[in-house]
Amino acid sequence: MKKGSEFIGSPIIKANNELLDFYVQEPIYCTSKSRVLGLLVQQHLKSKEKFVIQYKKIKDFNSNGIVIQHESEILSPHQVPEIEAALNRTTAIIGFEIYGVSGDLVGVVKDTLIDLKSGKIVDLIISEGVLTDLMQGYSIFPLSNSIDFNQNNIIVDYNQFQNGILYHQGGLKKMLGIEQHNKQKL
């Protein structure tokens, strides 16, 4: 698994380890399928024009960058209608507010965890507020059928949210050695 933010800035390389003059700007998400459709890429210093790589065309992820078979797999967004449509919608997911079905704000998406083989979003990394983040670190919420992605936010069943959330056990509690051994909040 890899955080969605870890794609950003990654160089694109060919299968023969030839470094291409492209880097990743951001993942392109499809909220209805809870997966990454592709990567938005740009050439270094040459142009402001944006290109895309379909996720299914990625051969490997290694310490040198993101591996594709051939440079011809870097396309203009209009060549891939599904990706072009996603780019015309709000699909960033990062920054989406998470609301319970009753309308109460329960968190904000800070990142995603992605299964590298399938491109599926497995978990959301969320903030539950400054104090909670400071004391416990960000939390992880596994994706499930109880999540409804709207245009700019996410609706969840609050009970399933509370029962499904996994705390990082980070923040000040970890630094000070006073980790919490249960899911109880401060």
Secondary structure as the mmCIF struct_conf table of DSSP 4:
data_model
#
loop_
_struct_conf.conf_type_id
_struct_conf.id
_struct_conf.beg_label_comp_id
_struct_conf.beg_label_asym_id
_struct_conf.beg_label_seq_id
_struct_conf.end_label_comp_id
_struct_conf.end_label_asym_id
_struct_conf.end_label_seq_id
STRN STRN1 LYS A 2 LYS A 3
HELX_RH_3T_P HELX_RH_3T_P1 GLY A 4 PHE A 7
TURN_TY1_P TURN_TY1_P1 ILE A 8 GLY A 9
HELX_LH_PP_P HELX_LH_PP_P1 SER A 10 SER A 10
STRN STRN2 PRO A 11 LYS A 14
TURN_TY1_P TURN_TY1_P2 ALA A 15 ASN A 16
HELX_LH_PP_P HELX_LH_PP_P2 GLU A 18 GLU A 18
STRN STRN3 LEU A 19 CYS A 30
TURN_TY1_P TURN_TY1_P3 THR A 31 SER A 34
STRN STRN4 ARG A 35 GLN A 43
BEND BEND1 HIS A 44 LYS A 46
BEND BEND2 LYS A 48 LYS A 48
STRN STRN5 LYS A 50 GLN A 54
HELX_RH_3T_P HELX_RH_3T_P2 TYR A 55 LYS A 57
STRN STRN6 ILE A 58 ASN A 62
TURN_TY1_P TURN_TY1_P4 SER A 63 ASN A 64
STRN STRN7 GLY A 65 ILE A 68
BEND BEND3 GLN A 69 GLN A 69
HELX_RH_3T_P HELX_RH_3T_P3 GLU A 71 GLU A 73
STRN STRN8 LEU A 75 LEU A 75
HELX_RH_3T_P HELX_RH_3T_P4 PRO A 77 GLN A 79
BEND BEND4 VAL A 80 VAL A 80
HELX_RH_AL_P HELX_RH_AL_P1 PRO A 81 LEU A 87
TURN_TY1_P TURN_TY1_P5 ASN A 88 ASN A 88
BEND BEND5 ARG A 89 ARG A 89
TURN_TY1_P TURN_TY1_P6 ILE A 94 GLY A 95
STRN STRN9 GLU A 97 GLY A 100
TURN_TY1_P TURN_TY1_P7 VAL A 101 SER A 102
BEND BEND6 GLY A 103 GLY A 103
STRN STRN10 LEU A 105 ILE A 114
TURN_TY1_P TURN_TY1_P8 LEU A 116 SER A 118
STRN STRN11 LYS A 120 LYS A 120
STRN STRN12 ILE A 121 SER A 127
HELX_RH_AL_P HELX_RH_AL_P2 VAL A 130 GLN A 136
STRN STRN13 SER A 139 PRO A 142
TURN_TY1_P TURN_TY1_P9 ASN A 145 SER A 146
STRN STRN14 ILE A 147 PHE A 149
BEND BEND7 GLN A 151 ASN A 152
STRN STRN15 ASN A 153 VAL A 156
HELX_RH_AL_P HELX_RH_AL_P3 TYR A 158 GLY A 164
STRN STRN16 LEU A 166 TYR A 167
HELX_RH_AL_P HELX_RH_AL_P4 GLY A 171 MET A 175
TURN_TY1_P TURN_TY1_P10 LEU A 176 GLY A 177
BEND BEND8 HIS A 181 LYS A 183
#
